[in-house]
Amino acid sequence: MSLIGPVGRKRPKARIAIAMLYFVLTVGAITTLYPFVLMITTGLKGPTDQADNRVVPAYLVDNTELEKKYIDDKYAGDKFAINANQIGSKAPTDTLKKYEAFLLQLSPEYWQAGFRNAPVQVTSRTTILYHDWLKRKYPSIELLNRAYIEENVGFQTVMPPAELFDQQDWKPTPGPKWLEWIQFKKTLPVEFRIPVRTQFMFQRFLASHFKNQLDKVPANIKQSAVTFEQIPLPNLDHLSTADVLVRQFLSHEPKYFVDHPVERKWKTFIGSDEPMPIAAANHAFVESHSGPVRQEFAGRNYGYVLDYILLNGRAVWNTIFFCLLSILTQLTVNPIAAYALSRYPVKQSGKILIFLLATMAFPAEVAMIPSFLLLKDLGLLNTFAALVLPGAASGYMIFLLKGFFDSLPQELFEAGSIDGAKETTMMLRIAFPLSRPVLGYLALLAFMGSYGAFIYAFLVAQDQRVWTLMVWIYQLQSSGAPKAVVMAALTLAAVPTLLVFLCAQRVIMRGIVLPGER
């Protein structure tokens, strides 16, 4: 029965009161949903914007922000490389086409693969393509481990070999992995190819040699540059005996970078002194492929988390099995105990209920250490029994069910007794069917408790074969995964509970309302 009748609702004061009530409820719903929406959208971000609390990531609506994010991703967050490669910001279309053709014919040792893992990232575009290429080449991870002499647990854990052409005295590790990496590099599209310019290598050398102190660079080398990234490359064909610093740089670089620098190759290819249009090429690619670039950024973290879950696929089955066992156990132990207290009252029933309710006065963490020691003495650690048995009985569930059983008409049980029904028959055929709403509500509580269990599950089951999904998400966070990836993992982990609550709203309401009405 409504508090305000149909006639009273037409009065102005009643309408204002109802409008205010709905306004308050709407604001409350928004404040409840805002953190979840923010968690979802943070999973769409990356190292450059994951600390931004904007609900809608800027790159989704702004091409300028998208280009910044694209360039940061291409150079793996290396600010020096980003600034040094901002050359050739303007170039006609035909020059851009020639630049693409130049990169496609360039030898692999003259260019680095872009879009690699940054120090704060766990995946990248190049890594994803590399893993897909390896899966097509090797039928199983065992064959790959045998060829590379590694111990990877899955293709997702295979790391691409390092490419440090811009560092002095660096040489690749010889072997099948490097040779196949070169094969893979040749399949990369043109936007992945970053030419290793001798000028950039010289700038990096000077920054390291003078410890980022530009004022110590000789004036004849620094010229008018205000940053290390603007220092020009001296003419390598006309070096004087006084160019000791330049000769020191050249003595540590691979011979092909000295004798045939990529800048000279470009000038020969294009037939002029125009600089390589690196910045213009990046801008043109983002402008013409803004949709796919946005889509890749938005789905990368969620794709990685799904791949991570599949790599540890046993966690999903462990979680499902754990939840089913918890629901089955709690819907067996608690109803039977509550039925016994309701049907066979004793003088100490009140004290028993107080004792059961007293268990709710202490945080669950208080009982963890005693439970751990008891399970250890019983030899149950690292088993599903250790996860399920300590939570099989719940004082709250027993108290709630006892009150519901007490409210059932006693005539039903008297009629059953007259007909010769056993107590178990009356429990299973009368009490439990009438308690379905409450049992459904308690089943949801059991599911939530077991699905979200982390600390206790990690304490009593430290064997990875028994880890649940929440433990694996914790391990993902502990392994150094960035904030955006962790938010994507938490969002995907919240989906099952969200679906359960959306599908079981009626069960929840009946389980809450019916005990109160009775």
Backbone hydrogen bonds, N-H to C=O, Kabsch-Sander energy under -0.5 kcal/mol:
donor,donor_aa,acceptor,acceptor_aa,energy
5,G,3,L,-0.5
9,R,5,G,-1.6
10,K,7,V,-1.3
11,R,8,G,-1.3
15,R,11,R,-2.3
16,I,12,P,-2.5
17,A,13,K,-2.4
18,I,14,A,-2.7
19,A,15,R,-2.6
20,M,16,I,-2.6
21,L,17,A,-2.2
22,Y,18,I,-2.6
23,F,19,A,-2.2
24,V,20,M,-2.6
25,L,21,L,-2.4
26,T,22,Y,-2.4
27,V,23,F,-2.6
28,G,24,V,-2.5
29,A,25,L,-2.3
30,I,26,T,-2.3
31,T,27,V,-2.6
32,T,28,G,-1.4
33,L,29,A,-2.3
34,Y,30,I,-2.4
36,F,32,T,-0.6
37,V,33,L,-2.7
38,L,34,Y,-2.8
39,M,35,P,-2.0
40,I,36,F,-2.1
41,T,37,V,-2.5
42,T,38,L,-2.1
43,G,39,M,-1.3
44,L,41,T,-1.3
45,K,42,T,-1.5
49,D,46,G,-0.8
50,Q,46,G,-1.7
52,D,49,D,-1.3
60,L,57,P,-1.3
61,V,58,A,-1.4
62,D,58,A,-1.7
66,L,62,D,-1.9
67,E,63,N,-2.4
68,K,64,T,-2.0
69,K,65,E,-2.4
70,Y,66,L,-2.4
71,I,67,E,-2.6
72,D,68,K,-2.4
73,D,69,K,-2.1
74,K,70,Y,-2.3
75,Y,71,I,-2.1
76,A,73,D,-1.1
77,G,72,D,-2.9
78,D,75,Y,-2.1
79,K,77,G,-1.0
82,I,78,D,-2.5
83,N,79,K,-2.6
84,A,80,F,-2.5
85,N,81,A,-1.7
86,Q,83,N,-1.2
87,I,85,N,-1.4
96,L,92,P,-1.8
97,K,93,T,-2.1
98,K,94,D,-2.0
99,Y,95,T,-2.2
100,E,96,L,-2.1
101,A,97,K,-2.2
102,F,98,K,-2.3
103,L,99,Y,-2.3
104,L,100,E,-2.1
105,Q,101,A,-1.4
106,L,102,F,-0.7
106,L,103,L,-0.6
110,Y,107,S,-2.1
111,W,108,P,-1.1
112,Q,194,I,-3.0
114,G,112,Q,-0.6
114,G,192,F,-3.6
115,F,74,K,-2.0
121,Q,118,A,-2.2
126,T,115,F,-2.0
127,T,115,F,-0.5
128,I,124,S,-2.2
129,L,125,R,-2.2
130,Y,126,T,-2.6
131,H,127,T,-2.4
132,D,128,I,-2.1
133,W,129,L,-2.2
134,L,130,Y,-2.3
135,K,131,H,-2.2
136,R,132,D,-1.5
137,K,133,W,-1.3
138,Y,134,L,-3.1
144,L,140,S,-1.3
145,N,141,I,-2.6
146,R,142,E,-2.0
147,A,143,L,-1.9
148,Y,144,L,-2.9
149,I,145,N,-1.5
150,E,145,N,-1.4
157,T,154,G,-1.6
158,V,155,F,-1.3
159,M,157,T,-0.5
167,Q,164,L,-1.9
169,D,252,H,-1.7
170,W,167,Q,-1.3
179,L,175,G,-1.9
180,E,176,P,-2.4
181,W,177,K,-1.7
182,I,178,W,-2.0
183,Q,179,L,-1.5
184,F,180,E,-2.4
185,K,181,W,-2.7
186,K,182,I,-1.6
187,T,184,F,-1.6
188,L,185,K,-1.6
192,F,189,P,-1.3
193,R,190,V,-1.6
194,I,112,Q,-2.6
194,I,192,F,-0.6
196,V,110,Y,-2.9
197,R,195,P,-1.3
201,M,197,R,-2.0
202,F,198,T,-2.2
203,Q,199,Q,-2.5
204,R,200,F,-2.5
205,F,201,M,-2.1
206,L,202,F,-2.4
207,A,203,Q,-2.3
208,S,204,R,-2.0
209,H,205,F,-2.9
210,F,206,L,-2.7
211,K,208,S,-0.8
212,N,207,A,-2.6
213,Q,210,F,-1.4
214,L,212,N,-0.8
216,K,213,Q,-1.4
217,V,214,L,-1.7
221,I,218,P,-1.1
222,K,218,P,-2.9
223,Q,219,A,-2.6
225,A,222,K,-2.0
230,Q,227,T,-1.4
231,I,228,F,-1.2
236,L,234,P,-0.7
238,H,235,N,-1.0
243,D,240,S,-1.5
244,V,242,A,-2.4
247,R,243,D,-2.1
248,Q,244,V,-2.3
249,F,245,L,-1.8
250,L,246,V,-2.5
251,S,247,R,-2.0
252,H,248,Q,-0.6
252,H,249,F,-1.0
253,E,250,L,-0.8
257,F,254,P,-1.1
258,V,254,P,-1.0
259,D,255,K,-3.1
260,H,256,Y,-1.5
265,K,261,P,-1.7
266,W,262,V,-2.2
267,K,263,E,-2.1
268,T,264,R,-2.3
269,F,265,K,-2.2
270,I,266,W,-2.7
271,G,267,K,-2.1
272,S,267,K,-0.7
278,I,276,M,-2.4
279,A,87,I,-2.7
280,A,88,G,-2.0
281,A,277,P,-2.1
282,N,278,I,-2.1
283,H,279,A,-2.3
284,A,280,A,-2.6
285,F,281,A,-2.2
286,V,282,N,-2.2
287,E,283,H,-2.2
288,S,284,A,-2.0
289,H,285,F,-1.7
293,V,289,H,-2.1
294,R,290,S,-2.4
295,Q,291,G,-2.5
296,E,292,P,-2.3
297,F,293,V,-2.2
298,A,294,R,-2.6
299,G,295,Q,-1.9
300,R,296,E,-1.1
301,N,297,F,-0.6
303,G,299,G,-2.4
304,Y,300,R,-2.3
305,V,301,N,-2.3
306,L,302,Y,-2.2
307,D,303,G,-2.2
308,Y,304,Y,-2.6
309,I,305,V,-2.6
310,L,306,L,-2.3
311,L,307,D,-2.2
312,N,308,Y,-1.8
313,G,310,L,-1.3
315,A,312,N,-2.2
316,V,313,G,-0.8
317,W,313,G,-1.2
318,N,314,R,-2.9
319,T,315,A,-2.3
320,I,316,V,-2.3
321,F,317,W,-2.7
322,F,318,N,-2.6
323,C,319,T,-2.5
324,L,320,I,-2.4
325,L,321,F,-2.4
326,S,322,F,-2.3
327,I,323,C,-2.5
328,L,324,L,-2.6
329,T,325,L,-2.7
330,Q,326,S,-2.7
331,L,327,I,-2.2
332,T,329,T,-1.0
333,V,329,T,-2.7
334,N,330,Q,-1.2
336,I,332,T,-1.2
337,A,333,V,-2.4
338,A,334,N,-2.7
339,Y,335,P,-2.6
340,A,336,I,-2.3
341,L,337,A,-2.1
342,S,338,A,-1.8
343,R,339,Y,-2.9
344,Y,340,A,-2.1
349,S,346,V,-1.8
352,I,348,Q,-2.6
353,L,349,S,-2.4
354,I,350,G,-2.4
355,F,351,K,-2.5
356,L,352,I,-2.4
357,L,353,L,-2.8
358,A,354,I,-2.0
359,T,355,F,-0.9
359,T,356,L,-0.6
360,M,357,L,-1.4
361,A,358,A,-1.5
362,F,359,T,-0.7
366,V,363,P,-1.4
367,A,363,P,-0.6
367,A,364,A,-0.9
368,M,365,E,-0.9
369,I,365,E,-0.6
371,S,367,A,-2.1
372,F,368,M,-2.8
373,L,369,I,-2.5
374,L,370,P,-2.3
375,L,371,S,-2.7
376,K,372,F,-2.2
377,D,373,L,-2.2
378,L,374,L,-1.8
379,G,375,L,-0.6
379,G,376,K,-0.9
380,L,375,L,-2.7
381,L,375,L,-0.5
382,N,460,V,-2.9
383,T,380,L,-0.8
386,A,380,L,-0.6
387,L,383,T,-0.8
388,V,384,F,-2.2
389,L,385,A,-2.2
391,G,388,V,-1.1
392,A,389,L,-1.9
398,I,394,S,-2.4
399,F,395,G,-2.3
400,L,396,Y,-2.5
401,L,397,M,-2.8
402,K,398,I,-2.5
403,G,399,F,-1.9
404,F,400,L,-1.6
405,F,401,L,-2.9
406,D,402,K,-2.4
407,S,403,G,-1.0
408,L,404,F,-0.5
408,L,405,F,-1.0
412,L,409,P,-1.0
413,F,409,P,-0.6
414,E,410,Q,-2.2
415,A,411,E,-2.6
416,G,412,L,-1.9
417,S,413,F,-2.2
418,I,414,E,-2.2
419,D,415,A,-1.9
420,G,417,S,-1.3
421,A,416,G,-2.8
426,M,422,K,-2.3
427,M,423,E,-2.2
428,L,424,T,-2.5
429,R,425,T,-2.9
430,I,426,M,-1.8
431,A,426,M,-2.2
432,F,427,M,-2.6
434,L,430,I,-1.6
435,S,431,A,-0.8
435,S,432,F,-0.8
436,R,433,P,-1.1
439,L,435,S,-2.9
440,G,436,R,-2.9
441,Y,437,P,-2.0
442,L,438,V,-2.6
443,A,439,L,-2.2
444,L,440,G,-1.8
445,L,441,Y,-1.9
446,A,442,L,-2.4
447,F,443,A,-2.4
448,M,444,L,-2.7
449,G,445,L,-2.5
450,S,446,A,-2.2
451,Y,447,F,-2.9
452,G,448,M,-2.0
453,A,450,S,-0.6
458,F,454,F,-2.8
459,L,455,I,-1.7
460,V,456,Y,-2.3
461,A,457,A,-1.1
466,V,463,D,-2.1
467,W,464,Q,-0.7
469,L,315,A,-0.6
472,W,468,T,-1.9
473,I,469,L,-2.1
474,Y,470,M,-1.9
475,Q,471,V,-2.2
476,L,472,W,-2.2
477,Q,473,I,-2.1
478,S,474,Y,-2.6
479,S,475,Q,-1.7
480,G,477,Q,-1.3
481,A,476,L,-1.4
486,V,482,P,-2.1
487,M,483,K,-2.5
488,A,484,A,-2.0
489,A,485,V,-2.3
490,L,486,V,-2.5
491,T,487,M,-2.3
492,L,488,A,-2.2
493,A,489,A,-2.2
494,A,490,L,-1.5
495,V,491,T,-0.8
495,V,492,L,-0.5
497,T,493,A,-0.5
498,L,494,A,-2.2
499,L,495,V,-2.6
500,V,496,P,-2.4
501,F,497,T,-2.3
502,L,498,L,-2.2
503,C,499,L,-2.2
504,A,500,V,-1.2
505,Q,502,L,-0.6
508,I,504,A,-2.2
509,M,505,Q,-2.5
510,R,506,R,-2.6
511,G,507,V,-2.3
512,I,508,I,-1.6
513,V,509,M,-2.9
514,L,510,R,-2.0
516,G,512,I,-0.7
517,E,513,V,-2.2
518,R,514,L,-2.4
